């Protein structure tokens, strides 16, 4: 059989871009059209979804952190506590344990152990953060921390969307390629007897 009249004769390569969409070439496969639209959808996701996801996630994280900032600022306060004793710990170079005492707003004398600078002397006054119950706590979050949280979460959202888009593209491309290889194998099973039969004549 002449390859010129064979339905499996070689033709031009499947077109790309808008030619694939318009279907001008008879060699265009359904998988080519699927890949064409898949690429454009992912481009839209990247162009629109990246900034939108970053803004929404970052804004939500910032507002959540600001609520925590306001709550902690309302519940926590600094008090002046007198240092009663400082532990001699040669292993500590940044902070030392000290026993401090203060009187809260209700007139209750409280004594706790906190970390202070190594050069803090007995009888001096240090500032400690306490909650409404008089328990020593850490300092409240600040607005700067809320902004940092917003930028961090927003950046992670952008990275996640971009990673998801590229993984989706790779997954769809893998599925389409497997389908194409299967189709090529099936077509070659039909063409191979006619192709090799030419050399037996």
Backbone torsions as a table, in degrees:
resi	resn	phi	psi	omega
1	UNK	NA	136.6	179.1
2	UNK	-76.3	135.6	178.4
3	UNK	-67.4	-18.2	-179.6
4	UNK	-66.2	-36.1	-179.1
5	UNK	-102.3	3.1	-178.3
6	UNK	-76.9	141.3	176.5
7	UNK	-69.0	-9.5	-178.8
8	UNK	-107.4	15.5	178.8
9	UNK	-64.0	148.1	-179.6
10	UNK	-68.4	141.1	176.8
11	UNK	-131.3	-172.7	178.7
12	UNK	-63.8	153.8	179.3
13	UNK	-63.3	149.3	177.8
14	UNK	-57.1	132.2	-177.5
15	UNK	-70.2	163.7	178.6
16	UNK	-116.0	170.3	175.0
17	UNK	67.1	-138.1	-174.7
18	UNK	-67.1	-25.1	178.9
19	UNK	-64.7	-35.7	177.9
20	UNK	-66.5	-35.0	180.0
21	UNK	-70.2	-40.3	-177.0
22	UNK	-79.0	-16.1	175.9
23	UNK	68.3	39.3	-179.2
24	UNK	-74.4	-24.9	-176.2
25	UNK	-100.6	131.3	-178.5
26	UNK	-67.9	-14.5	-179.8
27	UNK	-83.4	-2.5	179.5
28	UNK	-67.4	129.9	-179.9
29	UNK	-101.2	164.5	176.3
30	UNK	-60.9	-37.3	179.5
31	UNK	-63.7	-31.4	177.0
32	UNK	-66.2	-41.5	178.6
33	UNK	-67.4	-39.1	177.6
34	UNK	-61.5	-44.5	180.0
35	UNK	-66.0	-37.3	178.1
36	UNK	-58.9	-50.4	-179.0
37	UNK	-70.3	-33.8	178.1
38	UNK	-61.0	-43.1	179.5
39	UNK	-62.6	-42.1	-178.1
40	UNK	-70.6	-35.8	175.9
41	UNK	-64.3	-41.9	179.8
42	UNK	-67.5	-34.1	175.8
43	UNK	-63.3	-43.0	178.0
44	UNK	-62.8	-41.5	178.2
45	UNK	-60.5	-42.8	-179.1
46	UNK	-69.1	-42.1	-176.8
47	UNK	-71.3	-42.4	-176.9
48	UNK	-94.3	-42.9	-173.3
49	UNK	-70.5	-36.6	-177.7
50	UNK	-60.0	-58.3	179.8
51	UNK	-63.9	-35.4	-179.5
52	UNK	-66.5	-45.2	179.5
53	UNK	-64.5	-41.2	178.8
54	UNK	-63.4	-42.3	-179.2
55	UNK	-68.0	-47.6	-176.9
56	UNK	-63.7	-48.9	-179.0
57	UNK	-65.8	-42.8	179.5
58	UNK	-64.5	-41.0	178.9
59	UNK	-64.4	-42.6	179.5
60	UNK	-63.5	-42.5	179.1
61	UNK	-65.7	-40.1	179.1
62	UNK	-63.3	-46.6	-179.5
63	UNK	-65.3	-37.3	177.1
64	UNK	-64.1	-43.3	178.5
65	UNK	-66.2	-36.6	179.3
66	UNK	-67.5	-34.2	174.8
67	UNK	-63.3	-40.0	176.8
68	UNK	-65.8	-40.2	178.4
69	UNK	-59.9	-46.9	-179.1
70	UNK	-66.1	-40.5	-179.9
71	UNK	-65.5	-45.0	-179.4
72	UNK	-69.1	-36.3	178.6
73	UNK	-64.8	-33.4	179.3
74	UNK	-77.1	-28.9	-175.2
75	UNK	-94.4	-20.3	-174.2
76	UNK	-112.3	148.5	177.7
77	UNK	-148.6	158.7	177.5
78	UNK	-94.7	140.6	175.8
79	UNK	-130.1	153.6	175.9
80	UNK	-88.3	122.0	-179.0
81	UNK	-117.9	140.6	-179.5
82	UNK	-88.7	134.0	-179.9
83	UNK	-78.6	120.0	-179.4
84	UNK	-90.4	-38.9	178.8
85	UNK	-159.0	152.2	178.0
86	UNK	-122.3	127.7	-179.1
87	UNK	-73.7	142.1	177.3
88	UNK	-90.7	97.9	-178.1
89	UNK	-124.7	103.6	-176.2
90	UNK	-66.5	-20.8	-178.2
91	UNK	-78.4	-14.8	-178.8
92	UNK	-97.0	122.0	179.3
93	UNK	-112.7	-17.8	-178.8
94	UNK	-102.7	-46.2	-179.3
95	UNK	-131.3	151.5	175.7
96	UNK	-128.0	150.8	177.7
97	UNK	-82.1	136.1	179.4
98	UNK	-140.6	146.8	175.6
99	UNK	-95.0	123.6	-177.3
100	UNK	-123.3	158.4	-177.5
101	UNK	-139.9	142.1	174.6
102	UNK	-153.1	167.6	178.4
103	UNK	-112.4	123.9	-177.0
104	UNK	-79.5	-178.4	-176.2
105	UNK	-65.0	-19.1	179.1
106	UNK	-91.8	0.1	-179.6
107	UNK	88.1	8.1	179.9
108	UNK	-86.7	130.5	177.8
109	UNK	-83.9	126.6	-178.3
110	UNK	-120.7	138.9	178.5
111	UNK	-129.8	124.3	-179.8
112	UNK	-139.5	168.9	175.7
113	UNK	-106.4	127.8	-178.8
114	UNK	-132.1	170.4	175.5
115	UNK	-94.0	132.0	179.5
116	UNK	-131.7	172.4	176.9
117	UNK	-66.1	146.5	-177.1
118	UNK	-59.6	-27.4	-177.3
119	UNK	-89.9	11.0	178.3
120	UNK	-71.3	132.4	-177.9
121	UNK	-103.1	157.4	177.3
122	UNK	-65.7	141.5	-179.1
123	UNK	91.6	-12.7	178.6
124	UNK	-79.9	169.8	-178.6
125	UNK	-111.8	133.0	177.1
126	UNK	-122.0	157.9	179.0
127	UNK	-100.1	128.6	177.9
128	UNK	-127.0	150.6	177.2
129	UNK	-93.5	133.4	178.1
130	UNK	-134.1	154.6	175.4
131	UNK	-92.9	-172.7	-176.4
132	UNK	-65.9	-24.3	178.3
133	UNK	-85.2	-1.2	179.7
134	UNK	87.2	7.5	179.0
135	UNK	-83.7	135.1	178.8
136	UNK	-69.3	129.0	-179.1
137	UNK	-133.4	174.7	176.7
138	UNK	-79.8	167.3	178.4
139	UNK	-65.0	151.9	179.8
140	UNK	-69.0	157.7	175.3
141	UNK	-63.3	154.1	179.6
142	UNK	-110.5	167.1	176.9
143	UNK	-62.0	-32.6	178.0
144	UNK	-62.3	-39.8	177.9
145	UNK	-64.9	-38.2	178.6
146	UNK	-63.3	-41.6	177.8
147	UNK	-64.0	-42.0	178.7
148	UNK	-61.8	-43.2	178.1
149	UNK	-61.2	-41.3	179.6
150	UNK	-62.0	-45.9	179.4
151	UNK	-65.7	-39.8	-178.7
152	UNK	-65.1	-49.2	-178.9
153	UNK	-65.3	-39.8	177.5
154	UNK	-62.1	-41.9	177.8
155	UNK	-64.5	-40.0	178.2
156	UNK	-66.3	-35.2	177.3
157	UNK	-65.1	-40.7	178.1
158	UNK	-62.7	-45.2	179.7
159	UNK	-63.2	-39.8	-179.2
160	UNK	-65.3	-44.2	179.6
161	UNK	-64.1	-43.8	179.6
162	UNK	-63.1	-43.6	179.0
163	UNK	-63.5	-43.4	178.9
164	UNK	-62.0	-40.0	179.7
165	UNK	-64.3	-46.0	-178.8
166	UNK	-69.5	-35.2	176.7
167	UNK	-68.1	-37.4	176.6
168	UNK	-63.4	-44.0	178.6
169	UNK	-61.5	-43.5	179.9
170	UNK	-65.4	-39.5	179.8
171	UNK	-65.9	-45.6	179.2
172	UNK	-64.6	-41.3	178.9
173	UNK	-62.4	-39.2	178.5
174	UNK	-63.1	-44.4	179.4
175	UNK	-63.8	-44.0	180.0
176	UNK	-64.5	-40.7	179.5
177	UNK	-64.7	-39.5	177.5
178	UNK	-62.9	-39.1	178.3
179	UNK	-66.3	-39.7	179.1
180	UNK	-65.5	-42.8	179.3
181	UNK	-62.7	-39.3	177.8
182	UNK	-64.0	-40.9	178.2
183	UNK	-65.7	-41.2	178.9
184	UNK	-63.3	-40.3	178.3
185	UNK	-62.2	-43.5	-180.0
186	UNK	-64.7	-41.3	179.5
187	UNK	-68.4	-36.8	179.3
188	UNK	-67.3	-32.2	176.0
189	UNK	-61.5	-30.3	177.7
190	UNK	-82.6	-37.5	-174.7
191	UNK	-80.0	-35.3	-171.6
192	UNK	-56.4	-43.7	178.2
193	UNK	-61.5	-40.2	178.9
194	UNK	-69.7	-35.0	-177.7
195	UNK	-70.0	-48.4	-179.2
196	UNK	-74.3	-24.1	178.5
197	UNK	-65.2	-23.0	179.3
198	UNK	-63.8	-28.0	-175.7
199	UNK	-91.1	-3.2	178.7
200	UNK	-94.2	-8.3	-178.8
201	UNK	-78.1	NA	NA
